[in-house]
Amino acid sequence: MLTDKTVVLGITGSIAAYKAAELASSLTKMGAKVDTVMTEAAQKFIAPLTLRSLTRRMVACDMWSSPENFSITHVSLAQAADVMVIAPATANFIAKMAYGLADDLLSSIVLATKAPVIVAPAMNNNMYDNPATQENIARLKERGFLIVDPETGYLACDMIGKGRLADIDAIVDTIKVLLGRVGDLAGKKVVVTAGGTREAIDPVRFIGNRSSGKMGYALAETARDRGADVTLISASQLKQPLGMHVLHVENAAQMLEAVRQSVCDTDVLVMAAAVADFRSRTTAENKIKKDEMVFNMELERTPDILAEITGKFLRIGFAAETDNLLNNAKKKLVEKKLDLIVANDVMAFGSGFGADTNKVILIGCDGKETDLPLMSKRDVANKVWDWVAANTA
């Protein structure tokens, strides 16, 4: 979603200005064209040359000096922007935006642009909590500005409170969500499951598997970035992604109930979670002691979520196999009446549980097979959504 998008990055005079360099670098690596605008105060904390070196694009600092390829800087940048990001945004600059002032280059661009504006405040916690600042932020929200709330932690002024610039990943995710509103999955509702379920033996031990949840999270995040309304049902311990509804579950029964409640009006269900096949018939109320560990555990099957959940929506499953990959995947595709199955050999190099890459074969209900090379799980996820986009109206 960021490839060839123009991001106008505004940097104001906060000690957190140095973090803007990381933001600019991240966006550039993702394919965005990052044009930086720095206030006079921002240049006291970080040099324009740093941003120019990271983005390999212009850094505008002065209303009165226009680069050769721009006529009137504040107008041309305002028109070029797909999105504006003010990070960090000081209390002073937030006040400027709230009252529509345009007394420098950056504030003039904000007033002139029709692009959406994301604001990431960073300041002393007392300044952030001040009613004046809170009223100004509320005013910006009413006008459609997106605010990425600051974090709570240790501040440069030796105080602890809410005022630290938000995590760079959170700012990037907010940009993706905003730009994804016009993606090819816009208007679609999708439900994704992720992680490996845990079936309790006692309060300490469980029956589980090696699934990390990375593939499910990649599917949820890329669907969000392409405009979908995403519900993620997670049995994973991974960091919760932004811009989607997340339901946390632990065992197969909880996941079944969460899926049942979530698919009422969905367009796509993707069961990427590795659901435990068996659970203990009984669960001990207290931890089983070592001297009591010689016992026979009676197992029973967990509910088959894909078999039980049906509806007028696309149903996509995963087949994580160690042998007979195609035969086992095709059998599962037919038995569970799926529209698409993603088959991967978890014993193959780079394709096992916990890896950041995956090697899969997409098999449609029409029998068509697409053998993908080893690629990142995000790239695999996008291939799945490419199939969805091509097979939905």
Secondary structure, DSSP 8 states (H G I E B T S, - for coil): --TT-EEEEEE-SSTTHHHHHHHHHHHHHTT-EEEEEE-TTGGGTS-HHHHHHHHSS-EE--TT---TT-SSHHHHHHHH-SEEEEEEE-HHHHHHHHTT---SHHHHHHHH--S-EEEEE---HHHHHSHHHHHHHHHHHHTT-EE---EEEE-TTS-EEEEE---HHHHHHHHHHHHGGGSTTTT-EEEEEESB--EESSSS-EE-----SHHHHHHHHHHHHTT-EEEEEE-S-S---SSSEEEE--SHHHHHHHHHHH-TT-SEEEE-SB--SEEESS--SS---GGG------EEE---HHHH---SSEEEEEEEESS-HHHHHHHHHHHTT-SEEEEEETTSTT-STT-SEE-EEEEETT--EEE--SEEHHHHHHHHHHHHHHT--
